[in-house]
Amino acid sequence: MDDPEGESSPETPFDFWRRRVGLFLGPFAGLAVYFLLARSHALEPGAAKLVGVLVFTVTWWICEPIPMAATALLGPLLCVMTGVGTVSSVFQPFASPVIFLFIGTFLFAEAAHKHGLDRRLALNVLSWPGVARSPVRMLLAIGMISGFLSMWMSNAAVTALMLPVALGLLKSDEQLNDPRMATSVLLMIAFAASAGGLATPIGTPPNLIGIGMLKELTHHEVSFLGWMVAGLPLTLVLIGVLVWILRPQGLSWSSDHHVLTKKIWEQARALGAVSRGEGNVVFVFVVALLAWTYPSVAMIFSGGKGMGAGWFSQHLPEELVGLAMGLLLFVLPINLKRWEFTVDWRDGAKIDWGTILLFGGGMALGKLISTTGLDEAMGKAVMGWLGSPGLWTMMAVGIVASIALSEFTSNTAAVNVMMPLMIALAKAADVNPVTVGIATCLACSFGFMLPVSTAPNAIVFGSGRVPLRRMMSLGIQFDLIGAVLIWVWMVICGKWIG
């Protein structure tokens, strides 16, 4: 999962000017666009006001003069103040069931980090026999660990976890500390952490936001297993691509790889026995995963008869499974005598409430695009320019535009901007909006060229071991390959889930 605010890091000159220019550009651009539309009578008054608010909000999301979560509340506030909608209708998406799925999964990720389950998993996999035999195997193992953890946790948290583990390994072995290998290892952590989030609905906020918008704007529900049909194979292929493009050319191990394996194993052993808290987190994860996947599996093996799948859909839908997973951690004890549980409210206060507000704000604006008729107007305008593009052309437009936007803003902001737009355009072009929407959603998690593109990029760049030119060169390669792979994969499997 992605943290839209990212990890705290020194302000770069780009960020300095982006924020200060954006502070004034947002309201100026919003007002200017509104008055131009009002004078031309090109849109209904409500839709024209909404466009002004959207331009203002999107500009501040991209430039971040104030936290994005605050901007997410400002957009709906302005819509109510300008009469675009009533307070109850505009703020209703903040009570979407997906909000509670966010809360539950964030609590789970916090518990895994608190009790050290994530670090134990990383070190144990790296200590497997044969992993340290060659640079390619080491990169593959690091990519698989980062990708797997990011299926269930924030990609920023995964990178923050893996970075000290990697730096410790680099310092402990002369071959690993080679500048080429060091750069490849750190970029693998960052890139694989972002790619891993594509695999599950809860892997990164854009996935949940996209699923929520699909349900709200197209009335199509994507199941947990249905998303994994598209996301997991794509993630595995992307990690394989990363191993290929990041492998250090001309570097091979010259000493006994067993020495390095022993060093990693000693770090894993130093963690001690599995704690009660770690066991509780694993138990909750297994139960939640079974509950998420059972309805889809039951429908498949029962020939559509259900085997209780209907009961799950009605009484324990996927959103409530996530919430139950989080709440269960509050009641599973670690030490009853001291009244200690797996998580407490101090842990709950640490979760990413900003992303939750950002999701609600994006959903609110996305719904207003539909209710004010702005989606139809945008669709007609773009169709007049593009003609009548087919499904595959529309997917390509959404993928390329989303990746380009994600280079300069967070993937959460990108999906809030791109999803309503591409769904509206797909409807106007009379092509499947679900397939276009999913392709757009997946592409919003890309953008690997710059340190500002993703929180993982910023974290590993801050280590001082990743040259900017190397990050840009490899990042743009991965962006281009990823764009092609998303398009090809959605052509193959888009009909299954769309």
Buried (B, 14 or more C-beta within 10 A) or exposed (E): BBBBBBBEBEEBEEBEEBBEEBBEBBBEBBEEBBEEBBEEEEBBBBBBBBBBBBBBBBBBBBBBBBBBBBBBBBBBBBBBEBEBBEEEBBBBBBEBBBBBBBBBBBBBBBBBBBBBBBBBBBBBBBBEEEBBBBBBBBBBBBBBBBBBBBBBBBBBBBBBBBBEBBBBBBEBBEBBBBEBBBBBBBBBBBBBBBBBBBBBBBBBBBBBBBBBBBBBBBEBEBBBBBBBBBBBBBBBBBBEBBBEBBBBEEBEBEEEBEEBBEBBBEBBEEBEEEBBBBBBBBBBBEBBBEBBBBBBEBBEEEEEEBBEBEEBBEEBBBBBBBBBBBBBBBEBBBEEEEEEBBBEEEBBEBBBBBBBBBBBBBBBBBBBBBBBBBBBBBBEBBBEEBEEBEBBBBBBBBBBBBBBBBBBBBBBBBBBBBBBBBBBBBBBBEBBBBBBBBBBBBBBBBBBBBBBBBBBBBBBBBBEBBEEEBBBEBBBBBBEBBBEBBBEBBBEBBEEBB
